[in-house]
Amino acid sequence: MRCKVTQIFSNRANFCLLKSRKVHKLCFFVQETTVFMTRIALFASGSGSNAENIVRYFSGHEDISVPLIISNKRDAYVHERADRLGIPSFTFSKAEFDEGSALIDMLRSYDIDYIVLAGFLLKVSQSLLDTYPGRIINIHPALLPKFGGKGMYGGRVHQAVVEAGEKESGITIHYIDENYDEGDIIFQVTCEVLPEDTPEDVAQKVHALEYAHFPRVIEAVVKGKDLSKFG
């Protein structure tokens, strides 16, 4: 979204005093600056801890904002977080998500540029993919392509990692396509899984990675930064 910011300068370097027939005129230079503000909508189905972390990261950001949170559950705790953060949040049913038109109308009314799935459990509809091609980003709590697919989320993933005897886990941030957890990978980072680790231990390590990296990677994608230096 393009915003126009008008700045009026009144310091010595930016004004002049004109003298003509004993009439003094103080002239101010007015400068208009065009700022491109990228607007992100967050989708969340549960607690919304990642959503809150992202909102706080971009609070006061010079050219990225989060004006909207969407959920598929009316009683999800993410709505309480949104209220506390002063951000509008709305609930759409699965049928409304699948049909897509009302949701897309709302996203357009907020001038949304990117969609970020932060713990969102519904499959993204084709209409939404067509409206935001290459602009829907998801986070998965494992190292895809391992432990992905329909039904693999949250504690189920960490349980599967421990049961498989994996020596590492981590997070995958990726673009969304027509299939669960198969979009192009943007970023991965790992954590060690010790023999004595429980699924809860793995979850704690993975959450720490999510909080540390997800907002930074979103920012890098939006601003076209080099992700090879992240880690």
N, C-alpha and C positions, 0 to 999 in steps of 0.2 A: 504494500500500500504506500502511496506517495503522500507525504505530509509537507506542507509549506510552512516554514518557520520564518517569521519576520523579526529581524534584530535591528534595534535603533541604537546607534553609537553616539555618545555625547562626550567622548574624551577629546583631548587636545589634538590628537592625530586625525580625528574624524569629523571635525566641524570647522566651518570657516565663518569669519565675521566680515560681512560686506558693508562697505561705506559708500553711500551715494547721496549727495545733497544733504549731508548731515543726518541721514536716516541710517540707523544701524540695524542690520538684519542678521539674525542668527540662523544659519542653515545647517540642518542635520542630514547626514547621509543615511539612507535606509537601505539595508541589505536584506534580500530575500534568499533564503537557503532552502533547497529542496532536500528533504530527508526521506529515504526509503525505509519504511518500517515493515519488517517481516512479522506476520501475525501467525501464531501457532495455536491450534486447538489440541487439547489433551483429551484422550479417551481412556477411561479407567473403569474397571468393574468392581473393585474392592476397596481396600483401605485408602489407597491413594497416596502412600508415602513417597513413591517416586514422583507422582504428580506435584505434590507439595514441594519437593526438593527442586524440581525443574522451575516451578513458579518463582521460588525464592532466588534461584540462580539468575533468572532474567529480570527480576525486579529492578527497575531503574536502568535497564540496558539501553544503550544509545540507539539501537536499531532493530531489536527483537523484543516482541512482547507476547504474553499469553493472556488473551482476553476471554477465553472460553474453555469450560470443561464439560465433557459429555460422558454419560454413563448409560449402561443398559439396565442398571438396577436402582430403583427408587430409594432403597434403604442402604445403599453403599455409603461407607463412611467418608468417601471422597467428597460427598456433598457438604458434609460438615467442615471439612478442610477448606473447601471452596468458599463457604460462607465466612470463615475466619480470615481468609486471605482477601476477601472482597471481590471475588471473581464469580460471575454468573455460571451456574451449572444447570444442566438439563438432562432429563431422562427420556430415552427413546426405547420402545419395546423392540424385541427381536424382529417382529414383523415390520416395524418401521425402519429398522436398520436394513433389512433385506430389500424392502421396496425402494428406499433411498431418497425419494424426492423431497420429503419434508426435512430430513437431515441436511441434505445438500443445500436447500433453500436457507436454512439457518446458518450454515457455514459461510455461504455467500453474503448473507446479511452482516456478518462480522468481518468480512473481507479476509477470510482465512487463506493463508498461503501454503502452510504445511499442517499435516496431521501427525501427531506422535501418540503411539499406543503405549501407555504406561500401565501395564497390568490389565489389558483389555482382552476379554476371553471370547468374544464373538468373531466369527470369520468376517472379513471385510467384503462388502458386496462389490459386484462387478461395476455397478454404476458409480460407486465411490472411487474405485480404481481408475475408471475412465475420466472422472472429473479431476482427480489429483494424481496424474501419472508421474511416478518417480518422486512423489512428495509425501508418501506415507511411510513412517519409520516405526519399527517395532524393536523391543528389547526382549531377549529370551534368556532365561537363567541357566544356560548350559552352553557348551561349545558345539554349535550346530556344525555338521548335520546330525551329530549324536543327540539323542534324547529330545528330539523334536517331534512335531506332528500333532494331530488332533488329540486332545485330552492330556497333553503333556504340558503342565504348568505348575508353578508353585512347588509345594511339598512333594508332589508326585515326581517331579524331575529330580529333586535332591535324593529322594528315596531310591530311585532307579540308579543314580550315580553311585551311591554307596553299595547297593546290592551288586552292581557290576564290578566292584573292586577297582574303580577308576582311581588313578593317582593324581588327577587334576580335574578341575571343573572351571567354571568362569562364566562370562557373559558374552552374548552375541548381539550386536546391534545391526539390523539389516532392513533393507527395503521390503515392502509387502508386495506379493504378487497373488495369483489366483489360488495358490496352495498354502497350507499351513507351514510356516517356518522354512520356506524354500526360496525366498527372495534373495537378491544379491547381498552378500555380506559387506557391511561397511567397516566394522571394527570388532575385534575380539581381544579379550584379555583374560588371563588365567589366574587361578589360585590353586594352591596345593591342597590335596585331600589326603589326610593322614589315615593310617590303618584304623585308628581308634575313633575317627570322626563319626558322629551321628548325622542323620539328615538335617537336624537342627543346626549342627556345627557348620555344615556346608552352606546352609541357607544364610547364616550370619556372615560368612565370608563373601558369598555372592552378593548379598545386599550391600556390603561395603563397597564392592566394585561398582555396583549400579549407581550408588550415590556419588561416587567419586568421578565416574566417567560419562554417564549418560548425558547430563546437561552440556558438558564440554564437547562431546561428539555432535550433538544436535547443533550447537553453535558453529562448529567447524563445517558441517554439511551446508548449513544455511549460508555461511559466508564464503564457501568455496575454499576452505583452508586445506593444507596438506595434512592428511591423517597419518602419514607414515612416521611422524615424529611422536605420535601419541603412544602411551603405554603406562 
